[in-house]
Amino acid sequence: MRNNTPVNAKVVKDEVLNSGLEKIGRGSIREIVKLVNSIEAKTGTEFIRMEMGVPGLSPPQVGVDAEIEALKRGVAAKYPMIEGVKDLKEEISIFIKLFLNIDINPEACIPTVGSMMGAMASFMVANRNDHTKEGTLFIDPGFPVQKQQVRVLGHDYCSFDIYNYRGPKLKSKLLTYLKTGKISSILYSNPNNPSWICFTEEELQIIGELANKYDVIVIEDLAYFGMDFRKDYSQPGKPPYQPTVGNYTDNYILLISSSKAFSYAGQRVGMMAISDKLFARKYPDLLRYYTSDGFGYSMIYGALYALSSGVTHSAQYGLAGILKAVNNGSYNYFEDVKEYGEKAKIMKQLFLNNGFSMVYDKDIDQPIADGFYFTFSYPGFLGVDLLEELLYYGISAISLEITGSSRKEGVRACVSLVQRNKFNLLEERLMRFNADHSP
Ligand SMILES: Cc1ncc(COP(=O)(O)O)c(C=O)c1O
């Protein structure tokens, strides 16, 4: 029984009702953010905020300095080229060689307004290259807004939860979708948001080989580049490298976000890199939408032109500055972001000590890594209800239901905004929750 909760219960109840959402636990990430902002403002009680994947670190100074310099040079007055500024394209290509060990020409390395736009543009071209195909297969759980993108474009999609199809089982599961002949593209994130599952080489090989066989384009979302903290992928030009499907197929687009690995979310500049072969490939069906049948050409002068005509000029130089420093070894991003994994280890234990369980708890045969997110449940609750109940205890998160997960009991927590000096408060609130609800 809930009583005398850390957050004024009447305000929580009223705000949940006022939100206009039928079920708050099914709200989008941004809707939960808005609701919690409003409860915090009305009660003056600070929440443990775990709903949104915002970097909790400062941006690298090299990026900030490079942007300021570019602004002083007057770039703000000029339209940037849609395909990106030369310096950035070259640094992206070098970065991909040094940290993924694959070769992509600068021509096919293109800045986007975050990986959000990278995904949108990818769907706009990859899902329109063959009139007999219908849309995207999402390997879930996943980032909900990407399905929203496919929906607003009027494409079809299907999805399945990877948890029960790890390792060799992935092949037969993928085949059930690919054999329909209707799949244009496959999208997954690796490490996975929200489960923090990391694909093995065997799994990437299965995906790559099937993409070749069924002529499907893999959109590999590396939003958490290098953030499987069990390995250090951050030494330029030295193994181990960030795993990628690019080792097994030429049918790929990489989306590399600068938001988390480089704490550069606010500048909305990410990277799209298309395999050289795919970039040059001709698809006559693209002419239904674009003036060219070339994949790369349609991406730049069709999709990206229509979306925003390029990326903020100064932000491109900021990212180029960061990449230059990462590439020449003077800035090691891993040293900054590994703090997330260290915090996750402590926070997970606080949940486990107080009656909660981890939902995605295994990466095949190993415990799931400590990363940017973790997933939890509490006995007797569905995730959507647990999320709502936790609001009374000053803890915010999102339900796994909105991520395409089959684990309806689950909730996703993001560690980034919870500072270490809030761990005691988190523990206190979890203890209160457990005392009120323990079966
Ligand atoms: C899996 C995934 N893809 C893409 C994005 C968006 O990245 P960006 O900030 O580069 O648009 C996120 C952000 O949280 C994400 O989690």
Ligand as a Chemical Component Dictionary entry (heavy atoms), coordinates in Angstrom:
data_LIG
# 
_chem_comp.id                   LIG 
_chem_comp.type                 NON-POLYMER 
_chem_comp.pdbx_formal_charge   0 
_chem_comp.three_letter_code    LIG 
# 
loop_
_chem_comp_atom.comp_id 
_chem_comp_atom.atom_id 
_chem_comp_atom.alt_atom_id 
_chem_comp_atom.type_symbol 
_chem_comp_atom.charge 
_chem_comp_atom.model_Cartn_x 
_chem_comp_atom.model_Cartn_y 
_chem_comp_atom.model_Cartn_z 
_chem_comp_atom.pdbx_ordinal 
LIG C1 C1 C 0 19.266 3.755  -30.753 1  
LIG C2 C2 C 0 19.308 5.218  -31.031 2  
LIG N1 N1 N 0 19.388 5.644  -32.292 3  
LIG C3 C3 C 0 19.431 6.958  -32.583 4  
LIG C4 C4 C 0 19.388 7.902  -31.596 5  
LIG C5 C5 C 0 19.402 9.344  -31.992 6  
LIG O1 O1 O 0 20.680 9.853  -32.029 7  
LIG P1 P1 P 0 20.983 11.370 -32.403 8  
LIG O2 O2 O 0 21.018 12.139 -31.135 9  
LIG O3 O3 O 0 22.330 11.300 -33.091 10 
LIG O4 O4 O 0 19.929 11.837 -33.334 11 
LIG C6 C6 C 0 19.308 7.508  -30.266 12 
LIG C7 C7 C 0 19.220 8.518  -29.207 13 
LIG O5 O5 O 0 18.894 8.277  -28.076 14 
LIG C8 C8 C 0 19.259 6.131  -29.976 15 
LIG O6 O6 O 0 19.151 5.677  -28.734 16 
# 
loop_
_chem_comp_bond.comp_id 
_chem_comp_bond.atom_id_1 
_chem_comp_bond.atom_id_2 
_chem_comp_bond.value_order 
_chem_comp_bond.pdbx_ordinal 
LIG C1 C2 SING 1  
LIG C2 N1 SING 2  
LIG C2 C8 DOUB 3  
LIG N1 C3 DOUB 4  
LIG C3 C4 SING 5  
LIG C4 C5 SING 6  
LIG C4 C6 DOUB 7  
LIG C5 O1 SING 8  
LIG O1 P1 SING 9  
LIG P1 O2 DOUB 10 
LIG P1 O3 SING 11 
LIG P1 O4 SING 12 
LIG C6 C7 SING 13 
LIG C6 C8 SING 14 
LIG C7 O5 DOUB 15 
LIG C8 O6 SING 16 
# 
